[in-house]
Amino acid sequence: MNVITVPSSFDRATIDSFLDEVHKHLGERILFDARHVRWFDPNGLLGLLVAGRMAHDAHGVPPRLELPEQADVAAYVGRMGLYSAARDIFDMDDPGRSTSSRNSDVLLEITPIGSHGDVHHVVDQVQGRASAILAQKLNYSVTAAVPFAVILSEVCQNIVEHAEASGWVAAQTYFWKQRLGRQVVVISVMDVGRGFRGSLQDEHAARYGDRWGDVTSLEAAFLHGLTRFPDSGRGQGIQQMRKQVRKWNGAISIRSGTARISQVPEWDDTPPLTDGLAPVPGALITMVLPAKDETE
């Protein structure tokens, strides 16, 4: 059995290298060692589920998951719903009774997305919490909860309409002391479906010819607003998300296949485009919304 150590700080900064390592051992039995993890953000939580599903599908049996030993980390991931989401993917010990989070900083626990009904449920769940957190912690206007809910709805609809597979969404607010010195909301939406290249293939691959691939498909959707629909005006959710995230001085990135594309604000050092990553199924979408500072 191959042991893959889950990063001690498992977030958007470490997820790519982790998934690249997982890819090296697909088709073999894997043990994911998360015993010494000290920190998860929504990217880490959902990234672990994606990695587990990749390993499960490639080998045909559930990979083994060793759960965090640090009490506060174990309690946090339990409240965020990791244990219940992981039971169908991993071979793992019973972590004991865990409850849904009532932490006021939690916008949305890990929630499966497989239908339009799931999307409506997510939006209903976050309306009240989003209004309070965006206004009180991020200094946004009280009306910001409406475009925030629209963003969340659009990014979850992408799973239902394009992925042809189920996925998950989670959102949490944190204080980023070292990077920004202020509160942020981190939103992660991931699926293990056919990805952007697969979704856009039939409609757009021919016009790109030999240049068609993961990078060009991400650029087509992210930068140029192309969708799998032949009629214009449909499937423009990504463009609307980019506009709103930019308005809030936030960051958004998407990893699909072997590439990641990002809209990068001045406070972020993420490369706008990364190619040559290990292939992953589906789409891994991350958004970071920072609190407004006094000058804004």
N, C-alpha and C positions, 0 to 999 in steps of 0.2 A: 504494500500500500504506500502510495506517495503522499508525503505530508507537505501541505502548502500552508505556510504561516500567514494568517490574516494580519495586515499591517496594524501596528499598535495604535496608530491614529488613522482610521479608515474613513477617508472623505474624498472630495473631488480631486485633491492633489495626489492621492495614492491609488485611485481606482484603476487607472490605465495600466500601470505597471503590474498590479495584482491580476487583472484579467489577462494580460499578456503571459504571465506565469501560468495561469490556469490552462491556457490554450496548449501549452507545451505537453500537458499530461492528459489531455482528453483521450478517451478510449481506455484509460487505466483507472483503477480504483483509487480514489482520492480521499484523504482526510484533511478537512479544513480545520486548522488549529486556531481558534479564536480565544483561547484561554487568557491571553495576556493583552487583549485589546483594552485600551484605556479610553478610547474616544470613537464614537460613530457619528456621522451626520447622515442625512437621508440618502446620500450617494452610497455610503458604505453599507447601509442596511439593505438597500435594494440591489446594490452590486453583489452582495453576498448571495442573494436569491438568484440573480442572473447566473452567477458562477455555478451555483449548485444545480440549476436547471441544465446548464451546458454539460456539466459532468454527468448528470443523471441520464440525459438523452444520448450522450456519446458512449457510455459504458453499459447502459441498460439496467443498472442497479443504483440505489441511492448512495451518494457519497456520505461519508461520516462527517459530522460536525461536532467539535468540542466547544462547548459554550464558554462565554467569559466567566472568569473566576472572581473578578473584582465585584463586590456586592452592588455598588452603585451603578456600575455598567450593566450588570445582569438585570437589575431592577428597571433601568431605563429602557433597554431593548425589549424587555417584557411588556412594559407599558406602551411602547411604540408598536407592539403587535408582531415582533419578529418571530417569536416562538410559534404562534398559531400559523403564520404564513409559511414557516419553514418545515412544518410537520409533513407536508406532502412531497417535499423535495429531498430532505436529508434523513439519514439514520442518525438519531440524536437521543440523548437521555431526556427523560421527562424533567423539565426545569421546575416543576411544581406549579402552583396556582399563580397565574399572572392576570392582572386586570387591565382594562383599557385606561389610557392615560387621562388624568384630570388636571395635569399640569397646565397652567395658564399659558406657558410658553409653547405648547404643542399645538400647531395649527391643524395637523392632520396625521393620524397614525397610519401605518402601512395599510393601504386599502387596495384590494384586488379590483382590476378593471377588465371586464370581459363583455360588457353590454352597455347600451345607452342608459339603461336603468342604473347601472353602477355610476355612470358619470353624473346623473341627476342627484344621486345619493351623496356623492362627494361634494357637489356644490351646496347642497342643503346643509351638509355637516359643517362646512367652513364659514358660512355666511356670518354667523354671530361672532365666532372667534376672530375671523379676519378683520372685521370692523374694529374690534377692541385692540388687537395687536398692532395693526397698521397705524392706528391713530395714537395709541399710548406709547408704543415702543419705537416706531419708525417715524413718528411725527408727520405722517401723511394726512391728507384731508379725510374727513369722515366718509366722503363719497368714494374714496379709493377702493373700498371693498367691492364695488360693482365691477370695475375693470379687472380687479384681481380675480374675482370669480369667473369672469369671462376667459381670462388667460388659463385658469385651471381647467375650465370646461373644454377649451380648444385643445389643450395639450393632451387631455385624456381622450377626447374624441379621436385624436390621431391613432390611438391604439385600436379603437373599435373599427374605424373605417379603413385603416391602411395596414395594420400589422398582421391581420389574420391569425392572431394568437392573443392570449391574455397577457396582462401586465400588472404593474403596481404603481401607486403614487404615495408619496409621503412629504410632509412639510414641517419645518421646525424653525424656531427663531433662536438665535444665539447672540452673544456679545463677542465680536471679533476684536480682541484686545490688541494683538500684535499687528494685524494687517490693516485694520481700519479704525480701531478705537471706537467703534459704535455697533449698534445692533444691526443684524441682518436677518432676513428670512431666506432659508435655503429650501428650494422645491426640487424634488427629483421625481421623474416619471420614466419608467423603463419597461420594456417588453422584450420578449424573445421571439418575435415574429420574423417577417421577411425583410425588414429594413427599408431604407430609402431607395436603394438601388433596385430592390425587388418590386417595390411599390410603383416606381416610375418607369420601369423597364419597357413595358408594352407601348406606352405613349410617347416616350422621348428617346429611347436608346438609339434608334435609327439615325436621328439627326446628328448625334455625336460620333457615330461610327466607332473607330478604334479607340477614341478617347473616353468612351463610356466606362464608368467605374464608380467606385464609392465616393471619390472626391468630386467628380463631376455631378453625380446625382445629388450630393449634399449642397454643392454650389447652386445647382439648378433650383432646388427648393428653398434654400436658406437665403440666397442672394437675389435670385431672379423671380421667385414666386411661382415657379412651375409646379403643377400638381399632376396627379394621375388622371384628372378629368379633362376631356377634350374641350369642354366649353369653358370660357373664361369666367371668372367671378366665383368659381367654386373652389373650396379647399385652400382659402387664403389665410388660414389660421396662423401659420408660422410668421407671415409678414406682419400681422396685427400684433402678435406677441412681441416680435422684435421692436416694433415702434413703441409699445407701452413700456417694455423693459428699459429701452433707451431713455424714455421720458423720465423714468425713475432712477437713472444713472446706474442701472443694474447690469448684470452679466448673464448671458445665455449661451449654452454650448450644446452640441449634439454629437454623440459618437454613434456611428453606424458602419457596419462592415469593418474596414481597415482604416477608417479616417475619423477625425473629429474636426468640426468647424465651430467657431466661436465668434460672438460679438463681444468685444473687449472694451470696457470703460478704462479711464485713465488710472484707476486704482488697482487694476488687475494686470498680472504679468503672464496670463495664459496666452500661448501662441494662437493667432487667428485661425491657423490651419495646421493640422498634423496628419501626416500620411504614414503608411508603413506599420501601423499597429497590427497586432494579431486580430484576425477576424472575429467579430462577435455577432450574434444574431440580433435582429430587431433594432431598436433605437434607444439610446440612453440620453435623456434630456435633463439638463441641469439649469436652474435659474437661481441667481443670488440677487436679492433686492436689499440695498443698504438703507439705513435710516438717513433722513435728511439732516445735514448739519446746519449750523446757524446761518451760514452764508447762503444757503439754498432757500 
